[in-house]
Structure formats: C-alpha cells, structure tokens
Amino acid sequence: MGIGVGMLEETVYDPRTGHPKRRPNRAIEVLTGTTQIVAALSGLILSTYTGVLLGATAIPAWNENVATLPIYFSAAGTAAAAATLELLGNDSPALNQIAAHSWRLICG
C-alpha cells in the first residue's frame, strides 16, 4: 500500500476478531459519489449522440427519423441501466418508475 492510500484510510480494529479492518475516509465517499454522477450524465449524453450520428447518415430509414433517434437511444440506455440495477438487487420504487417510463417511450 502506498503512502497516499494510507493517508486516506484509517485503521479500525474489529472488536470481535481483533483484526484491522479498513474503512474509507469521507473524502473518498464524496469523490466516489461525484464521479458516479458525472459518469451517469456523460453516459446519457453519449447515448443521445449515437442516435444523432446514426440519423445523419445516408440510410433513408435512419435519416427519416433523425429527430426521434436520440430520444429512443437515450430511453433504451436508461431502460437497460435500470434493468441492470434491478438485476443486481436494487429494489427502489423510483428505479421501477424510471424503467417503466423508458419502456413506454420505446414501445410507444
């Protein structure tokens, strides 16, 4: 372990076993939450941009739907992310609503 990591973590001993266990500092928790928000927002932006790029091609079926492709790509990405989170065990009513609205948007 490097010196930098040791400075960000503090050693806490488990009273039952006496072994040291490490817990992250508050700064690490804030940094982790911030990077997750940035990753989620950039993922939404990139998913809509993919729809824009596909709509700007010479393929007639895609070019006719240039205004709606970014919306469908964003809804599909959001629905896939919500489904993945639910499969990983997150059971929140807000997540269920996000998935349901995304699928309603995709299916019409």
N, C-alpha and C positions, 0 to 999 in steps of 0.2 A: 504494500500500500504506500502510495506517495505521501509526501508531507501535506500537499494541498487537500487531499481527501481526508486525511487525519484531522485537519483543522476544521473541516466542515461537519464532521461527525463527532459525537461524544459517546464515550463508552458507558453503558449502563449494565449492571450485573443483575442477572436473573436471581431473585431470592430463593427460588426452589432448587436450582441446579448449581448456582454459583458461577456459571459460565458467563463470559461477557457477551452481551448482545448489542448490536449497533442500531441506532435509530437516526434518521436523517435530521439535520438541522432545519429550522423554519425557512431559511433562505432557499434550501433545496426544494422544499414543498412549494413555495411560491413560484420558483423558477420552473418547476415541472408543470404546474397548472397553467402558467403563462404560455409555455411552449405548446401545450396541448391545444389551447385556444387558437394560437397562431396557425398550427397545423390544420385544424378543422376549417378555419376560414380560407386558408390557401387551397385546401382541397376542394372546397365549393367553387372557388374562382376558377381553378384549373378544369373542373368538370364542365362548367359552362363554356369555357374557352374551347374545349374539344368540340362541343356542338357547333360553335361559331366556325371553326376551321372546316368541319365537315360540310356545313351549309354553304361555304364559299367555294365549293368545287364545281366542276362541270357536269357532275352526275345529276340528271334532271330531278329525280325523286328527292334528293337531298336539297337541291337548290330551290325547289318549290316551297320547302318547309324551313327556310333559313331563319324565320322569326321564332319558330317553336322548338327547334332542335336544342338550343341551350337550356330551355326550361325542362325538356324531357331528360337531358343528360344530368342536370342537377337533381331532378326528382329521383332518377334511377340511382344515382350515387348516394343520395340521402337515405333512400329506402334500403339499399344494400348495407350501409353503415348501421342503420337501426337494426336490421335483421342480424347482423354480426354481433352487435352488442347484446341483443336478446339471447342469442345462442350461447354467449359467454356467461349468461346468468344475470344480467341486469334486467330487473323487472320493475320498471317505473311507468306510471300512467302517462307521463309526458313523452317518454320514448315510444310508447304504443301509439299515441296520437300522431307523433311525427311520422311513424311508419305508415299509419292508415292514411294520412293526408297525402303522403308521397305516392302511395299506390293509387289513390283516387285520381290524382293528377295524371299519372301514367296511363291508367286504363280508361280515363275519360269519364 
